[in-house]
Amino acid sequence: MSARPLEVHKFGGTSVGDADRITRVARLISDRRVDADVCVVSSAMSGVTNRLVDLVSLGRGAANERAERLEWLRTHHERTLADLDLDAQARDGVRDCLDDLDALVAPLDQFHRTPPALSDRIQSMGERLAV
């Protein structure tokens, strides 16, 4: 009995930039699973990483600017969720991730400079949201 081959597919931000593109990626992965075990690596949706970098680079006293960027991220992902045919568990997972992002960003106004570990966690949220 031979083992199935393993395929690793990596998708950049443009490839998962909106609901139509995410649907194409999902279809591709589904088709490839017939012949192989598939591992998927995904970047954040197009534009998301830049917004997250902005969140951590804003200085003290920038709560309003952070709130605007968080609102853009939430709206962008909620709009994509509405366009995709996902089950409740998947939708709830994205919303939980957005709530986690809100919690990570909340203390940023206390710092003159964002601690590197916190910056890394915030910037990784784009990939988590995409998958």
Sequence and secondary structure as in RCSB ss.txt:
>XXXX:A:sequence
MSARPLEVHKFGGTSVGDADRITRVARLISDRRVDADVCVVSSAMSGVTNRLVDLVSLGRGAANERAERLEWLRT
HHERTLADLDLDAQARDGVRDCLDDLDALVAPLDQFHRTPPALSDRIQSMGERLAV
>XXXX:A:secstr
     EEEEEE TTTTSSHHHHHHHHHHHHHHTTTSEEEEEE   TTHHHHHHHHHHS TT HHHHHHHHHHHHH
HHHHHHHHS   HHHHHHHHHHHHHHHHHHGGGGG SS  HHHHHHHHTHHHHHH 
